[in-house]
């Protein structure tokens, strides 16, 4: 069981802020050096207008403050991710139910359910592997409501499929051939918790099936 976290968003923000801060500090030092030299060597009878220089100094200070704020926000993002992950790690080892069509085959068994929005004339349950090939199919229930589905991981020919991620599809048709809505819920045991590096979304993993925490409908 592995619990992983990626603080990419916070790390990148902090790194960018540090680089900008370093460049700004260098530029400001050069600016102050030039300003001091000009003030020392100015013509006493025709002093230069220092208003513009003062305005630039004020602008530099404002930018410095903004960069500091950005760096702090990056740190807060990282800390927030770590706190969320710490909470998500409590799911590891527990059984969950999630709204998804991606179902895990764990220890040679798949457990799921499907809910028909109305009575159907026929329904078909299809399981596909990662390549999209159909590895199992059967007729489903036709009454409106929730129905359980279990698969032992074997094809019609008796071949045992390996544990992993599979796509579960339920297609139901009414007596007039119109589709009947069917939603699937998959069951499994959480093996790890991660944070998506792109979206910063917390996900629970059931083997190779990754489920957003927001899709979990029940625990245990």
Backbone as numpy.savetxt, mean C-alpha at the origin, in Angstrom:
# Nx Ny Nz CAx CAy CAz Cx Cy Cz
7.64 -16.52 9.75 6.79 -15.33 9.75 7.67 -14.09 9.75
7.42 -13.20 8.79 8.27 -12.03 8.64 7.41 -10.78 8.69
7.83 -9.80 9.43 7.17 -8.51 9.46 8.11 -7.49 8.85
7.65 -6.82 7.80 8.52 -5.93 7.07 7.94 -4.53 7.07
8.82 -3.54 6.91 8.38 -2.16 6.79 9.30 -1.42 5.85
8.74 -0.52 5.10 9.53 0.33 4.24 9.21 1.78 4.56
10.21 2.53 4.95 9.99 3.94 5.23 10.46 4.80 4.08
10.27 4.35 2.85 10.78 5.03 1.67 10.29 6.46 1.59
9.00 6.68 1.81 8.44 8.02 1.68 9.12 8.98 2.64
9.22 8.59 3.92 9.84 9.45 4.91 11.33 9.62 4.67
12.04 8.54 4.29 13.47 8.60 4.05 13.79 9.51 2.88
13.05 9.39 1.79 13.29 10.22 0.61 13.05 11.69 0.93
11.99 11.97 1.69 11.69 13.36 2.04 12.80 13.96 2.89
13.28 13.17 3.85 14.34 13.64 4.73 15.64 13.86 3.96
15.95 12.95 3.04 17.18 13.06 2.24 17.13 14.29 1.34
15.96 14.49 0.70 15.81 15.65 -0.19 15.93 16.95 0.60
15.32 16.96 1.78 15.37 18.15 2.63 16.80 18.44 3.06
17.55 17.39 3.41 18.94 17.56 3.85 19.80 18.12 2.73
19.59 17.61 1.51 20.35 18.09 0.36 20.04 19.55 0.06
18.75 19.88 0.12 18.34 21.27 -0.14 18.88 22.19 0.94
18.84 21.73 2.19 19.35 22.53 3.30 20.84 22.80 3.13
21.60 21.81 2.72 23.04 21.96 2.54 23.34 22.97 1.45
22.61 22.87 0.32 22.83 23.79 -0.79 22.46 25.21 -0.38
21.32 25.34 0.32 20.88 26.67 0.74 21.88 27.30 1.69
22.42 26.50 2.61 23.40 27.01 3.57 24.64 27.51 2.86
25.10 26.75 1.85 26.28 27.15 1.06 26.01 28.45 0.32
24.84 28.52 -0.34 24.49 29.72 -1.10 24.38 30.93 -0.18
23.78 30.72 1.00 23.60 31.83 1.93 24.94 32.32 2.44
25.86 31.38 2.72 27.20 31.77 3.19 27.91 32.60 2.14
27.82 32.18 0.88 28.44 32.94 -0.20 27.81 34.32 -0.33
26.49 34.35 -0.19 25.78 35.61 -0.30 26.23 36.59 0.79
26.30 36.09 2.03 26.71 36.94 3.14 28.16 37.42 2.99
29.02 36.56 2.45 30.42 36.94 2.22 30.51 38.09 1.23
29.74 37.96 0.13 29.74 39.02 -0.88 29.15 40.31 -0.33
28.05 40.18 0.43 27.41 41.36 1.00 28.35 42.09 1.95
29.04 41.30 2.80 29.98 41.91 3.74 31.10 42.64 3.02
31.62 42.02 1.95 32.70 42.64 1.18 32.22 43.94 0.53
31.00 43.92 0.02 30.47 45.12 -0.61 30.26 46.24 0.41
29.76 45.86 1.59 29.55 46.88 2.62 30.87 47.50 3.07
31.92 46.67 3.17 33.23 47.17 3.58 33.84 48.10 2.54
33.57 47.82 1.29 34.24 48.55 0.21 33.33 49.55 -0.49
32.16 49.82 0.08 31.25 50.76 -0.58 31.78 52.19 -0.46
31.33 53.03 -1.36 31.69 54.44 -1.36 30.89 55.16 -0.27
31.53 55.72 0.74 30.80 56.39 1.82 29.90 57.52 1.31
30.31 58.15 0.19 29.52 59.26 -0.35 28.34 58.76 -1.18
28.37 57.47 -1.54 27.26 56.90 -2.34 26.98 55.48 -1.87
26.44 55.35 -0.65 26.19 54.00 -0.10 25.15 53.24 -0.92
25.36 51.93 -1.02 24.43 51.12 -1.80 23.13 50.90 -1.03
22.09 50.59 -1.77 20.78 50.32 -1.20 20.78 48.88 -0.65
20.65 48.76 0.66 20.70 47.42 1.28 19.32 46.78 1.41
18.28 47.47 0.96 16.92 46.94 1.10 16.77 45.61 0.38
17.29 45.55 -0.85 17.15 44.32 -1.63 17.87 43.16 -0.95
19.06 43.44 -0.41 19.80 42.39 0.27 19.04 41.90 1.50
18.44 42.83 2.22 17.67 42.46 3.41 16.49 41.58 3.03
15.81 41.93 1.94 14.68 41.13 1.48 15.12 39.72 1.11
16.29 39.62 0.50 16.79 38.30 0.13 17.11 37.46 1.37
17.65 38.13 2.39 17.94 37.42 3.63 16.65 36.88 4.26
15.60 37.68 4.22 14.32 37.25 4.76 13.79 36.05 3.98
13.94 36.08 2.66 13.48 34.97 1.82 14.27 33.70 2.12
15.58 33.85 2.31 16.39 32.68 2.65 15.91 32.06 3.95
15.61 32.89 4.94 15.16 32.39 6.23 13.84 31.63 6.10
12.94 32.17 5.26 11.65 31.51 5.04 11.83 30.14 4.40
12.74 30.06 3.41 13.00 28.79 2.74 13.62 27.79 3.71
14.54 28.28 4.56 15.16 27.41 5.56 14.10 26.80 6.47
13.16 27.62 6.90 12.10 27.13 7.78 11.25 26.08 7.08
10.94 26.30 5.79 10.13 25.36 5.04 10.84 24.02 4.88
12.14 24.08 4.60 12.92 22.85 4.46 12.94 22.08 5.77
13.08 22.82 6.88 13.08 22.17 8.20 11.74 21.50 8.46
10.65 22.17 8.07 9.32 21.58 8.24 9.19 20.31 7.42
9.67 20.34 6.17 9.60 19.17 5.30 10.37 17.99 5.88
11.55 18.28 6.45 12.35 17.22 7.06 11.61 16.60 8.24
10.98 17.47 9.05 10.23 16.96 10.19 9.04 16.12 9.75
8.38 16.55 8.68 7.25 15.78 8.15 7.69 14.41 7.67
8.88 14.37 7.03 9.41 13.09 6.58 9.64 12.14 7.75
10.16 12.69 8.85 10.38 11.89 10.05 9.05 11.38 10.61
8.05 12.27 10.63 6.73 11.88 11.15 6.11 10.78 10.29
6.30 10.86 8.96 5.76 9.83 8.07 6.37 8.47 8.40
7.70 8.46 8.57 8.37 7.20 8.90 7.89 6.64 10.23
7.78 7.51 11.24 7.31 7.06 12.54 5.88 6.56 12.46
5.05 7.25 11.66 3.66 6.82 11.51 3.57 5.45 10.87
4.40 5.21 9.84 4.41 3.91 9.18 4.82 2.81 10.16
5.82 3.11 10.97 6.29 2.11 11.92 5.21 1.79 12.96
4.48 2.81 13.39 3.42 2.58 14.36 2.29 1.75 13.77
1.92 2.06 12.52 0.86 1.31 11.85 1.29 -0.15 11.67
2.54 -0.34 11.26 3.04 -1.70 11.05 3.07 -2.48 12.35
3.43 -1.79 13.44 3.47 -2.47 14.74 2.09 -3.00 15.09
1.04 -2.22 14.76 -0.32 -2.68 15.01 -0.70 -3.82 14.08
-0.28 -3.71 12.80 -0.62 -4.74 11.82 0.06 -6.07 12.13
1.24 -6.01 12.76 1.97 -7.25 13.06 1.20 -8.14 14.04
0.22 -7.55 14.73 -0.59 -8.34 15.66 -1.47 -9.35 14.92
-1.65 -9.13 13.62 -2.47 -10.05 12.82 -1.70 -11.31 12.41
-0.38 -11.25 12.46 0.43 -12.39 12.01 0.08 -13.64 12.80
-0.20 -14.72 12.07 -0.57 -15.98 12.70 -2.06 -16.15 12.91
-2.83 -15.09 12.62 -4.27 -15.16 12.82 -5.01 -15.38 11.50
-6.18 -15.98 11.61 -7.03 -16.18 10.43 -7.83 -14.91 10.17
-7.93 -14.54 8.90 -8.71 -13.36 8.54 -9.63 -13.67 7.37
-10.62 -12.82 7.19 -11.50 -12.86 6.03 -11.39 -11.50 5.34
-11.29 -11.51 4.02 -11.10 -10.26 3.30 -11.89 -10.25 2.00
-12.37 -9.08 1.63 -13.08 -8.92 0.37 -12.05 -8.88 -0.76
-11.96 -9.95 -1.52 -10.97 -10.04 -2.58 -11.28 -11.23 -3.47
-10.77 -11.18 -4.71 -10.88 -12.35 -5.58 -9.53 -13.08 -5.66
-8.54 -12.57 -4.92 -7.24 -13.24 -4.83 -7.25 -14.12 -3.59
-7.25 -15.43 -3.82 -7.39 -16.38 -2.70 -6.11 -17.18 -2.52
-5.70 -17.41 -1.27 -4.49 -18.21 -1.03 -4.81 -19.70 -0.92
-3.95 -20.48 -1.49 -3.99 -21.93 -1.26 -2.90 -22.18 -0.23
-3.31 -22.51 1.00 -2.37 -22.70 2.10 -2.50 -24.11 2.65
-1.37 -24.80 2.71 -1.34 -26.19 3.17 -2.33 -27.04 2.37
-2.38 -26.78 1.07 -3.22 -27.58 0.17 -4.71 -27.35 0.32
-5.11 -26.21 0.87 -6.53 -25.96 1.07 -6.87 -24.49 0.80
-7.99 -24.26 0.10 -8.49 -22.91 -0.13 -9.89 -22.81 0.48
-10.11 -21.75 1.22 -11.41 -21.51 1.83 -11.89 -20.11 1.47
-13.14 -20.03 1.05 -13.70 -18.75 0.63 -15.22 -18.82 0.72
-15.85 -17.71 0.38 -17.31 -17.68 0.29 -17.70 -16.71 -0.80
-18.93 -16.83 -1.29 -19.42 -15.89 -2.29 -20.86 -15.53 -1.95
-21.21 -14.32 -2.28 -22.53 -13.80 -1.94 -23.24 -13.39 -3.22
-24.41 -14.01 -3.49 -25.20 -13.67 -4.67 -26.22 -12.61 -4.29
-26.33 -11.57 -5.10 -27.24 -10.47 -4.81 -28.71 -10.86 -5.03
-28.93 -11.93 -5.76 -30.29 -12.40 -6.02 -30.27 -13.84 -6.47
-31.45 -14.44 -6.64 -31.52 -15.82 -7.12 -31.00 -15.90 -8.55
-30.29 -16.98 -8.82 -29.73 -17.18 -10.15 -30.24 -18.49 -10.74
-30.17 -18.60 -12.04 -30.55 -19.84 -12.71 -29.36 -20.79 -12.75
-28.16 -20.21 -12.78 -26.93 -21.02 -12.79 -25.78 -20.18 -12.26
-24.78 -20.88 -11.73 -23.56 -20.19 -11.28 -22.38 -21.13 -11.46
-21.23 -20.54 -11.76 -20.01 -21.31 -11.98 -18.87 -20.70 -11.18
-18.13 -21.56 -10.50 -16.96 -21.12 -9.73 -15.71 -21.57 -10.46
-14.82 -20.63 -10.72 -13.60 -20.94 -11.47 -12.38 -20.48 -10.67
-11.37 -21.33 -10.61 -10.11 -21.00 -9.96 -9.02 -20.97 -11.03
-8.28 -19.86 -11.08 -7.19 -19.71 -12.05 -5.86 -19.53 -11.34
-4.80 -20.01 -11.97 -3.47 -19.84 -11.39 -2.89 -18.49 -11.79
-1.63 -18.26 -11.45 -1.00 -16.97 -11.69 -0.89 -16.63 -13.17
-0.93 -17.62 -14.04 -0.84 -17.38 -15.48 -2.21 -17.12 -16.10
-3.26 -17.30 -15.31 -4.61 -17.11 -15.83 -5.25 -18.40 -16.33
-4.53 -19.51 -16.24 -5.06 -20.79 -16.69 -6.05 -21.34 -15.66
-7.15 -21.92 -16.16 -8.15 -22.52 -15.28 -7.61 -23.84 -14.72
-7.56 -23.95 -13.40 -7.06 -25.18 -12.78 -8.18 -25.96 -12.09
-9.32 -25.28 -11.88 -10.45 -25.96 -11.25 -11.72 -25.17 -11.50
-12.83 -25.90 -11.66 -14.13 -25.24 -11.80 -15.24 -26.19 -11.33
-16.32 -25.61 -10.91 -17.47 -26.41 -10.48 -18.73 -25.54 -10.53
-19.87 -26.20 -10.49 -21.13 -25.47 -10.42 -21.33 -24.94 -9.00
-21.89 -23.75 -8.90 -22.10 -23.15 -7.60 -23.57 -23.14 -7.20
-23.84 -22.57 -6.05 -25.21 -22.43 -5.57 -25.93 -21.34 -6.36
-27.24 -21.38 -6.34 -28.02 -20.42 -7.13 -28.93 -19.53 -6.27
-29.09 -19.84 -5.01 -29.96 -19.02 -4.17 -29.24 -17.75 -3.74
-30.02 -16.69 -3.57 -29.45 -15.43 -3.10 -28.87 -15.61 -1.71
-27.76 -14.92 -1.43 -27.16 -15.00 -0.12 -25.73 -15.52 -0.15
-25.21 -15.84 1.02 -23.83 -16.25 1.18 -23.68 -17.76 1.13
-22.64 -18.21 0.41 -22.37 -19.64 0.27 -20.87 -19.89 0.46
-20.53 -21.00 1.11 -19.14 -21.34 1.35 -18.55 -22.10 0.16
-17.24 -21.94 0.00 -16.52 -22.67 -1.05 -15.21 -23.19 -0.48
-14.95 -24.47 -0.71 -13.70 -25.07 -0.29 -13.09 -25.84 -1.45
-11.79 -25.76 -1.56 -11.08 -26.47 -2.63 -9.84 -27.11 -2.02
-9.62 -28.39 -2.37 -8.49 -29.12 -1.82 -7.21 -28.96 -2.62
-7.25 -28.05 -3.59 -6.05 -27.77 -4.37 -5.78 -28.75 -5.50
-6.73 -29.64 -5.77 -6.52 -30.62 -6.83 -7.31 -30.26 -8.08
-6.68 -30.50 -9.22 -7.36 -30.27 -10.49 -8.35 -31.40 -10.73
-9.14 -31.27 -11.81 -10.10 -32.33 -12.16 -9.39 -33.65 -12.43
-8.13 -33.56 -12.86 -7.35 -34.75 -13.15 -6.64 -35.32 -11.93
-6.82 -34.67 -10.77 -6.21 -35.18 -9.55 -4.84 -34.62 -9.23
-4.36 -33.67 -10.04 -3.04 -33.09 -9.79 -3.12 -32.09 -8.64
-2.21 -32.23 -7.69 -2.18 -31.31 -6.55 -1.45 -30.04 -6.94
-2.13 -28.91 -6.86 -1.51 -27.63 -7.20 -0.71 -27.11 -6.01
0.36 -26.38 -6.28 1.20 -25.87 -5.19 0.51 -24.72 -4.44
0.90 -24.56 -3.20 0.38 -23.42 -2.44 0.77 -22.13 -3.14
-0.06 -21.13 -2.99 0.23 -19.84 -3.63 -1.04 -19.03 -3.85
-0.93 -18.04 -4.72 -2.05 -17.14 -5.00 -2.83 -17.62 -6.22
-4.15 -17.62 -6.07 -5.04 -18.00 -7.16 -6.17 -16.98 -7.26
-6.75 -16.89 -8.44 -7.87 -15.98 -8.64 -9.17 -16.76 -8.61
-10.10 -16.31 -7.81 -11.39 -16.98 -7.64 -12.48 -16.12 -8.30
-13.19 -16.73 -9.24 -14.24 -16.01 -9.97 -15.56 -16.76 -9.88
-16.62 -16.06 -9.53 -17.96 -16.65 -9.49 -18.83 -15.91 -10.50
-19.36 -16.65 -11.46 -20.22 -16.07 -12.48 -21.62 -16.64 -12.33
-22.59 -15.78 -12.13 -23.98 -16.22 -11.93 -24.88 -15.53 -12.95
-25.85 -16.30 -13.48 -26.77 -15.77 -14.48 -28.21 -16.02 -14.05
-29.07 -15.03 -14.31 -30.48 -15.19 -14.02 -31.18 -16.01 -15.08
-32.48 -16.26 -14.90 -33.23 -17.08 -15.85 -33.29 -16.47 -17.24
-33.17 -15.14 -17.30 -33.19 -14.48 -18.60 -31.79 -14.22 -19.15
-30.81 -14.80 -18.50 -29.43 -14.67 -18.97 -28.70 -13.43 -18.49
-29.36 -12.61 -17.68 -28.69 -11.41 -17.16 -27.81 -11.78 -15.99
-26.68 -11.09 -15.84 -25.76 -11.40 -14.74 -26.36 -11.09 -13.37
-26.02 -11.92 -12.41 -26.38 -11.70 -11.01 -25.08 -11.37 -10.28
-25.06 -10.24 -9.60 -23.84 -9.82 -8.91 -23.39 -10.86 -7.88
-22.08 -11.14 -7.91 -21.50 -12.09 -6.96 -20.23 -11.49 -6.40
-20.14 -11.38 -5.08 -18.93 -10.87 -4.43 -18.26 -12.01 -3.67
-16.94 -12.01 -3.69 -16.19 -13.09 -3.05 -15.44 -12.61 -1.81
-15.37 -13.48 -0.82 -14.60 -13.24 0.40 -13.65 -14.41 0.57
-12.37 -14.10 0.78 -11.37 -15.16 0.90 -10.90 -15.26 2.35
-10.53 -16.49 2.74 -10.08 -16.76 4.10 -8.63 -17.25 4.05
-7.89 -16.94 5.09 -6.51 -17.43 5.15 -5.83 -17.00 6.44
-4.61 -17.48 6.63 -3.81 -17.15 7.80 -2.74 -16.14 7.42
-2.64 -15.07 8.19 -1.66 -14.02 7.91 -0.25 -14.52 8.25
0.64 -14.38 7.28 2.02 -14.82 7.48 2.99 -13.65 7.65
2.58 -12.45 7.22 3.43 -11.27 7.39 2.62 -10.01 7.16
3.20 -8.89 7.59 2.57 -7.58 7.36 3.60 -6.67 6.72
3.19 -5.91 5.72 4.12 -5.03 5.01 3.46 -3.68 4.75
4.30 -2.72 4.38 3.81 -1.41 3.93 4.22 -1.24 2.48
3.26 -0.96 1.61 3.52 -0.77 0.19 4.43 0.45 0.00
5.55 0.27 -0.69 6.53 1.34 -0.85 6.00 2.46 -1.73
5.03 2.16 -2.59 4.51 3.18 -3.50 3.36 3.95 -2.89
2.41 3.23 -2.28 1.20 3.87 -1.76 1.22 4.09 -0.26
2.22 3.52 0.43 2.32 3.58 1.90 1.13 2.89 2.58
0.44 2.02 1.84 -0.70 1.31 2.38 -0.25 0.06 3.13
-0.85 -0.19 4.28 -0.53 -1.37 5.07 -1.23 -2.59 4.48
-0.49 -3.68 4.32 -1.05 -4.89 3.73 -0.73 -6.11 4.61
-1.70 -7.03 4.66 -1.51 -8.30 5.34 -1.31 -9.36 4.28
-0.31 -10.20 4.47 0.01 -11.22 3.48 -0.36 -12.61 3.98
-1.11 -13.31 3.14 -1.43 -14.72 3.40 -0.62 -15.51 2.39
0.61 -15.83 2.77 1.51 -16.42 1.79 1.82 -15.38 0.74
1.57 -15.69 -0.53 1.85 -14.77 -1.62 0.65 -13.89 -1.98
-0.43 -13.99 -1.23 -1.60 -13.13 -1.46 -1.51 -11.94 -0.52
-1.47 -10.75 -1.10 -1.35 -9.52 -0.32 -2.69 -8.81 -0.28
-3.18 -8.55 0.93 -4.50 -7.95 1.12 -4.37 -6.62 1.84
-4.90 -5.52 1.27 -4.89 -4.24 1.99 -5.66 -4.38 3.31
-5.15 -3.77 4.34 -5.78 -3.86 5.64 -7.23 -3.37 5.57
-7.50 -2.42 4.69 -8.84 -1.86 4.55 -9.84 -2.88 4.00
-9.35 -3.98 3.41 -10.23 -5.00 2.82 -10.57 -6.12 3.80
-9.94 -6.11 4.97 -10.21 -7.15 5.96 -11.58 -6.92 6.59
-12.41 -7.97 6.58 -13.78 -7.83 7.12 -13.97 -8.58 8.44
-13.05 -9.51 8.74 -13.16 -10.26 9.99 -11.82 -10.87 10.36
-11.62 -11.05 11.64 -10.39 -11.66 12.16 -10.77 -12.83 13.05
-10.09 -13.97 12.85 -10.36 -15.13 13.66 -11.42 -16.05 13.07
